[in-house]
Amino acid sequence: MSATQDTSRPAPVTELDWASDRMRALAELAVDLYAEFLDGLDQLPISRHAPAGEVRAAVLRPVPEDGLSDDELVAHLRDVLIEWGVQCGHPRFLAYVTGSGTVPGAIAEMLAAGVNMNVGGWQLSPSASEIEMHLMRWFAGRFGMPAGAGGLLVSGGAMANMVGLKAARDHGAGWDTRRDGIAAGPPLVLYATSETHVVTDRAADALGLGTAAVRRLPVDQDLRMSVPSLREAIAADRAAGRLPLAVVATAGTTSTGAIDPLAAIADVCRDEGVWMHVDAAYGGPAVLADDLRPQLAGIDRADSIAFDPHKWLYIAQSAGGVLVRDVQLLADAYQVHATYVWQDRERTGAGVSIGELGPQYSRGFQALKLWVSLLAHGGRAYAERISHDAALARYMAERVGERDRFQLAAPVGLSICCFRYAPEGAGEPYLSRLNERIMTELQLDGRVYISNALLGERFVLRACIVNHRTEADDIDAVLDVVAELGARLHDELSG
Ligand SMILES: Cc1ncc(COP(=O)(O)O)c(C=O)c1O
């Protein structure tokens, strides 16, 4: 302590400590804004798509010395969220794989942040920790995994896949990879396909395997992993002294929603003693719908599964889930002992600290938005809506088939429809150029919003319906806008 420091008793400093009436005043304005958003969402442009400089000029402001009033704060929130936001929950937003965000989930998120448990440590979050573990066991059960399976929530699919593959590495390599690193044994190999999401490369990089350790196997005509190629690749790697570690099968590829032949892959993994990881980040929730579940047959045999509540469970960003057949393997992959986290488990009766099962130590109560959304709607409503999304994708494919100048570009997989605007007589590479321009102009236009897939060399338009607000009218509107912009751009480009 320096001689000049004041040691008198500090007077209270309360500006950050809000009583309930101050909270209520701001919350009521925020709730009004949320209601205005919900009531007007379908009339809002999905995006203003202004250049970055314009957005910065509109929403950035210096951090003030003195706090803003509630009215100023809420006006700023309107600018940030509504005027200058992108409305991923708009019924005509069908791009990438972006869930729409449920209302009870949003309300739960506010309360979770308000109470602010730390779900890294059981003792700091008993109710929250138990709910998250229960939810993960429930999902494991939906996937058909046995008792003893479980997992945790992470930030999204990228992280969920990495955590599953970390468990594979630490369990499957056969030496102490955590202590000695991967250089202490033969090179480890992962098996994926040309359709597997790029986060597998990122996981291979982060886990020290290197992206060259990912074998990108060919796919069959339905864009599913070729099982003969998988067997051959494993044999070739073994012959070269490498160690086949894990197969990354996908249940719902990002481009087309194709599902790898999970049961056949499970047979290969069993025969070869290789870990089976399933990236079900997008397609996993299909197991909740009776009509779709059979497509995922074999997923029950996975050693680990990534699935994303913030995609087809309609939960707000961000929420990814990872499940492992034996939840102890997550503890084996992540447990560390910190001297400053001391606990007498016997005396306190403490449960599992989720911070010991994954990469994050301190964690928020992410599970609450998922839990409350499931409680508020019930399993039946979820099953119906997921099934409905797939029906809308099939409806879209039918309409594409009926329209002039439209072509279906891939079989409908789950709730994804890939198609092209294809004027008669036009060929490659012109069609790719035309459809790329249509997508860009459509995103700038803001009435509807879809994205693309690259199928081989072909650039195609892609709608992915994981939006609980989308209905058949919205699908028709997307096709109408594509037809309108397609005709104009075709005239421009070919004229
Ligand atoms: C199959 C698949 N895996 C992984 C990811 C990555 O998920 P996230 O963006 O949540 O990290 C995606 C994203 O679309 C995906 O579709």
PDBQT file of the ligand as one rigid body, heavy atoms in Angstrom, charges set to zero:
ROOT
HETATM    1  C1  LIG A 501     -23.359 -29.697 -40.681  1.00  0.00    +0.000 C 
HETATM    2  C2  LIG A 501     -22.777 -28.495 -39.990  1.00  0.00    +0.000 A 
HETATM    3  N1  LIG A 501     -21.757 -28.647 -39.132  1.00  0.00    +0.000 NA
HETATM    4  C3  LIG A 501     -21.213 -27.612 -38.481  1.00  0.00    +0.000 A 
HETATM    5  C4  LIG A 501     -21.658 -26.324 -38.683  1.00  0.00    +0.000 A 
HETATM    6  C5  LIG A 501     -21.025 -25.168 -37.961  1.00  0.00    +0.000 C 
HETATM    7  O1  LIG A 501     -21.911 -24.746 -36.965  1.00  0.00    +0.000 OA
HETATM    8  P1  LIG A 501     -21.789 -23.327 -36.233  1.00  0.00    +0.000 P 
HETATM    9  O2  LIG A 501     -21.950 -22.299 -37.302  1.00  0.00    +0.000 OA
HETATM   10  O3  LIG A 501     -22.896 -23.348 -35.250  1.00  0.00    +0.000 OA
HETATM   11  O4  LIG A 501     -20.453 -23.271 -35.579  1.00  0.00    +0.000 OA
HETATM   12  C6  LIG A 501     -22.707 -26.114 -39.578  1.00  0.00    +0.000 A 
HETATM   13  C7  LIG A 501     -23.204 -24.753 -39.842  1.00  0.00    +0.000 C 
HETATM   14  O5  LIG A 501     -24.055 -24.530 -40.665  1.00  0.00    +0.000 OA
HETATM   15  C8  LIG A 501     -23.298 -27.219 -40.233  1.00  0.00    +0.000 A 
HETATM   16  O6  LIG A 501     -24.309 -27.071 -41.100  1.00  0.00    +0.000 OA
ENDROOT
TORSDOF 0
